[in-house]
Amino acid sequence: MNKVILMGRLTRDPDIRYTAGNNPMAIARYTLAVDRRYRDGNSEQTADFISCVAFARQAEFAERYLHQGTKLVVEGRIQTGSYTNKDGQKVYTTEVVVENCEFAESKASGSSVGETSGSSTPDAYVGEDGFMNIPDGVEEGLPFN
């Protein structure tokens, strides 16, 4: 089984390209900075920088919604490869092929000062976890209760 789940932040905006031909397909490449669980000897946080590639709909999603600093959860598989560079040396590659990705934080918590979340939900109804608080007594009207 080859399955990878990562959570990290984009180090820069995704690089988007399209294949040539009658049915062009989007290809997005980006790097995730994934914090390591343990700090180094100087008590500083260290990170791994993981190369990711997304195709078709996942790439179009990246083009539309992802930018530097976005915190993501990426699910995919590790793919290795190799090529010969212009100097004739063989170069080995390892990257994560993205099969699914989700935002790991709300837009409001990841936004800069002065930006708005664009949500129509009043802030009074949103909890610290980014989810809407359901008022008491609403359970009776829910069909799955």
C-alpha positions in Angstrom: 0.0 0.0 0.0 1.3 3.5 -0.9 -0.6 6.2 1.0 0.6 9.5 2.4 -1.2 12.1 4.5 0.6 15.4 5.1 -0.3 18.6 6.8 1.7 21.7 6.1 1.9 25.2 4.5 2.6 26.1 0.9 6.1 27.6 0.6 5.0 29.6 -2.5 2.1 29.9 -5.0 1.5 26.7 -7.0 3.2 26.4 -10.5 0.4 25.6 -12.9 0.9 24.3 -16.4 -1.3 22.8 -19.0 -0.5 19.8 -21.3 -0.7 20.4 -25.1 -3.2 18.7 -27.4 -6.9 18.6 -27.9 -7.8 18.0 -24.3 -5.3 20.1 -22.2 -4.9 18.9 -18.6 -3.8 21.1 -15.7 -0.7 20.1 -13.7 0.1 21.9 -10.5 3.4 21.6 -8.6 3.9 23.0 -5.1 6.0 22.4 -2.0 4.6 21.8 1.4 6.6 22.8 4.5 5.7 20.0 7.0 6.7 20.6 10.6 8.6 17.8 12.3 7.2 16.4 15.5 10.3 17.1 17.5 12.4 20.3 17.7 16.2 20.3 17.1 18.8 20.8 19.9 18.3 24.6 19.9 14.5 24.2 20.6 13.8 25.5 17.1 11.0 24.0 15.0 12.3 22.2 11.9 10.4 21.2 8.8 10.6 18.9 5.8 9.9 20.4 2.4 7.8 17.9 0.4 7.3 18.3 -3.4 3.7 17.7 -4.5 2.1 17.3 -7.9 -1.6 17.4 -8.7 -3.4 16.7 -12.0 -6.7 17.6 -13.6 -9.3 18.7 -11.1 -6.9 18.7 -8.1 -4.6 21.0 -10.2 -7.5 23.3 -11.1 -8.4 23.5 -7.4 -4.8 24.5 -6.6 -4.8 27.1 -9.3 -8.0 28.7 -8.1 -7.7 28.5 -4.3 -4.1 27.9 -3.1 -1.5 30.5 -2.4 1.7 30.9 -0.4 1.1 30.2 3.3 -2.1 28.2 2.8 -2.3 25.4 5.4 -3.4 22.1 3.7 -4.0 18.5 4.4 -2.8 16.5 1.4 -3.6 12.8 0.7 -1.9 10.9 -2.0 0.9 8.5 -2.9 4.7 8.7 -3.2 6.1 8.5 -6.7 9.7 8.1 -7.5 11.4 8.8 -10.8 14.6 9.7 -12.5 15.9 11.7 -15.5 19.2 12.7 -17.0 20.0 16.3 -16.7 21.8 18.5 -19.3 25.2 17.6 -17.7 24.5 13.9 -18.3 24.0 13.1 -14.6 21.1 10.9 -13.5 18.8 12.8 -11.1 16.4 10.9 -8.8 13.1 12.5 -7.8 10.5 11.8 -5.1 7.2 13.6 -4.9 3.7 13.1 -3.6 1.0 12.7 -6.2 -2.0 14.5 -4.7 -5.3 12.5 -4.8 -7.2 14.8 -2.4 -6.5 18.0 -0.5 -8.4 20.0 2.0 -7.9 23.3 3.8 -6.5 22.7 7.3 -7.7 26.0 8.8 -10.5 28.4 8.1 -9.9 31.3 5.8 -10.4 33.7 8.6 -7.7 32.2 10.8 -5.2 32.1 8.0 -5.9 35.6 6.6 -3.8 38.7 7.1 -4.9 41.8 8.9 -7.4 43.7 6.9 -8.6 40.7 4.9 -12.2 39.4 5.4 -13.2 35.8 5.6 -15.9 36.3 3.0 -18.3 34.2 5.1 -21.9 35.1 5.5 -22.0 33.6 9.0 -21.7 36.2 11.8 -18.6 35.8 13.9 -20.7 35.4 17.0 -21.9 32.0 15.7 -18.4 30.7 14.8 -16.5 28.9 17.5 -12.7 28.8 18.0 -12.5 25.6 15.9 -14.0 27.4 12.9 -17.3 25.5 13.1 -20.7 27.2 13.6 -22.2 26.8 17.1 -25.6 25.2 17.0 -28.1 26.9 19.4 -29.8 24.8 22.0 -33.2 23.3 21.1 -32.6 22.9 17.4 -32.2 19.1 17.6 -36.0 18.5 17.5 -36.3 19.9 14.0 -33.4 17.8 12.5 -34.5 14.8 10.3 -31.6 12.6 11.5 -32.1 13.0 15.3 
